[in-house]
């Protein structure tokens, strides 16, 4: 048998294989962005911002050494960060009202390292001089108990990694360190990635093509089997289809519009538009 005839004979299997490879590559690009590069960029930017904190802390210390607390409110504010100055436990000076803190020092603030306040995660550095404590800090990520059009749990614009990530104090795969090499926190990618409408449309089209070639290949094989095996194999395919929907095997695709219930959801068998397509092609 010539190569041309072999290719024609197994054309459906080859088309299924090619479509599956294309679908897999596209899915990996869509759902597994280059985290390593994004984490490296985040770490590099974080260290740059930490150096700015160091500069601000040195400036505030120099100003205190020269002038003490005299005319503390008339000094020029050159800091590109949050500055809070305490005497004993009382807050004397601050250059922002964005941090939800009290007028008195407590166990949470001022402190060194990562600080979790009511509205977000901050990275802080402190300098103690006699009875005075100088604290400089920067926002890492906002963290509200709920979100709306005005409250958004987003990273600082200077540190934004470009994908949805959560901050965890437990070590993980994407650890962030300070300039001394000390562990600070880890970044955990959220389960739900933001997918554009174009990528969503391409994904569902490729999904349908792969499924169509698989079903064509399956039914070609199915027609050549005995009656008993045909019934068992068809029952297995139908059962797998129903179980996958009931157990939400495609939960990881919830960022794709076709897999979201708000597009089309009529029953447990049709929780989204993608399930409707699968059942329509199968039955």
N, C-alpha and C positions, 0 to 999 in steps of 0.2 A: 504493500500500500504506500503510495507516494505521500510526501509530507503535506501537500495541498489537501489530499483526501483526508488525512488524519486530522488536520486542523479543522476541516469542515465537519468531520464526524464528532469531534469533541469541542465544537465551537461554543456550545452553551456552558460547558465546564470552564473553558478558557475565559469566556466573558465574565463568568461569575468570579473567577480568581482575580482577574484584572480589576473588576469593580470593587472587590473586597479589599485589595491592596490600596487602591485609591481612597476608598472610604476610611481605611485604617490610618493612612498617612494624614488625611484631612482631620480626622477626629483627634489624633495625637497633637496636631498643631493647634486645634481649637480648645481642647480641654487640658492640655499639658503645656502651657506656655513655658518659655525658657526661664524657669524659676532660678536656676543657678546664676544666670546673668543679672536678673532683677535683684536678687539678694546681694550680689557683689556691688551693684550700683547703689543699693540702699546703704550698705555698710560704708562705702566710700563717702557718700553724702553725709551720713551720720557723723563720721569722724570730722568732716569739714565743719559741720555745725557745732560739734563739740569744741573745736579749736576757737570758734567764735565765742562760746561760753567762757573759755579760759581767758580770752582777751577782755571780755566784759568784767570778769571777776578781778583781773589784775587792775583794770581801770578803776573799779569801785574801791578796791583796797588802797590804791595810790591816792585816790581822792580823800579817803578816810584818814590815811596817814598824814596828809597835809592839812586837812581842815577839820577833822573829827566829825562831829554831828552838827556843827555850826552851819546854819543856812543850808541844811540838807535838801530843802525843797527848791532852792534856787540854782542848784548845779545843773549844768548842761547834760541832757539825757542823750548819750551817744550809743547806748546799748541797743543792739538789734535782738533783744531777748527780754524775758521777764526778770525784773529786779525787785527783790524784797529785802529790806534791812530791818533787823530786830535789835532792840536793846533789852537784854535779859529775855523775857518772853513776850514783850510788847512790840507790835509792828509799828515802826516809825516812818518808813518810806516805802512806796511801791509805785511802779510806773505803768501798771495795768490793773484793770478790774476783771480780767477774763478768768482768773483763777478763783474758784469758789473756796476761799480760805477765811478763817476767822482773824480777828485783830490780835489774837494771841497765839503763840506757838503751841502746837499740839504734837501728838505722836506721829502724824502724817506729814506735817510741813512746819518748818523747813527741814529737809533731810537730803541726804546724798543718794544719787542713783535714780532708779525708776520710781516714780511716785504716781499712784493711782488716785485721782481726785474724782469728784462727782461728775465732772464733765469730760474727763479724758485722762490719757497717760502723758506724763511729763518726765523729762530727764533733767535733773537738778544737780548743781554743784554748790557747795557752801564753803565759806571762809570765816573762821571764828577769830575775833580780835578782842581780847579782854572780855567785856560783857556784851559785845556787839557780834551779831551773826549776819553775814552778807550771803544772800542766796540768789543765784542766777539760774534760770530754768528755760526750757523750750518745750513747746508742744510737740509730741510725737504723733499721737492719734486721739481724736475725739472719741468719747465713749459714753453716750447717753443711755439711760435706761429704756428710752423709746425714741423712735425717729418720726419726723414729719418733714414738711417742706422747709422748715427753718432749722431743724436739728438733724444733722447728718453725721453718722459715725465714720468720718473720713480721716485720712492721714493729713498731717501738715503738708501744705503745698510744696514745701521744700524737700519733703521726704517721701512723697507719694510713690509707691512702688509700681503703680499702674494696674494692679489687680487687687481683688478683694482678699484681704489678709487680716487675721486676728493676732493680737499680742498675747503671748503667754509667758509667764515667769518660769515655766518648766522647760528644761532643755529639750530641743527637738532636732530636726534636720536642718533648720534654717536659723542658726544662732547668730545673734548680734553681740559684738564686744565693744568695750570702750577703748580709748587710746592706749591703755595699759595692758590690754589683752584680757581684761576681766569680763566674764560673762554678764550680760545685762538682761536679755530676753530673747525669745524666739518668735519667729513669724510663722503662723499657721495659715496656709491657704484655705479660704472658705470653700465649702462644698459647692456653692453656686457661683459660676463664673458669668460675667456679663458677656453675652453673645449678640452681635449685631444682627439686624433683620436679614441682611444679605447672607451672612454666614449661616444663619438659621435656615434659610431657604435652600442653600446649597447642601447643607447637611441632610435635610429631610428628603431632597431629591436623590442624593446618593444612597440614602437608607432604602428608599423605595426601589431603586435599581438593583441593589444587592439582594433585597428580599425577593424581587421578581425573578432574578436569575436563579436564586436558590430554590424557589418553588418550582420553576421550570425544570431544573435539574432533578429535584425530588420526584416530581410526577412522572418524568421519563423513566426513572428507576422504578417507581411504584407500579407502573403499568406492566412491567415484566415480572412481577413477583406473584406468588401463589395467592389465592383468595385470603387465606388465614393471615399470611404475612402482610398483605395489603391492608387488611382491616386493622391489624395491630399497629402497623407503622403510621397509618393515618390517625388512629386514636392517640398515638404518642405525640404526634405533631400538634394536634388539637389540644391535648392536655397541657403540653409545654406552653402553648400560646396562652391558655387560660391561667395557668399557674404564674407565668411571668407578669401578667396583668395584676393578679390578686396580690402577689408578693412585691409588686412594684420594683421589678428587676431593673427597669430603666429610670430609676430615680435620679441617677447621675446626669441624665439628659434633661432635667427640669429647666435648665436655662434656655433650652430650645423651645421656640414658640409652639411648635406642633405637639410637644409633650406637656404643655401646661394646661390644666383643667379649664382655665378661663376661656380658651379658644373653643373647645367642644367637649362637653362632658354630659352624657345623658344617663349613664347607669354605671354599675360596677364593671361591666364588661367593656364599656366605652368611656373610660375616665379622661380621655383626651383624644385629640384628632389623630395622633399617630396610632393609637390602639384601634380606632375606627378603620384606618387604612389597612392595618395588618389583618383585621378580621374580614374586611371586604375582599382583600386579595386571597385570603385563605379559603373563605367559604363561597 
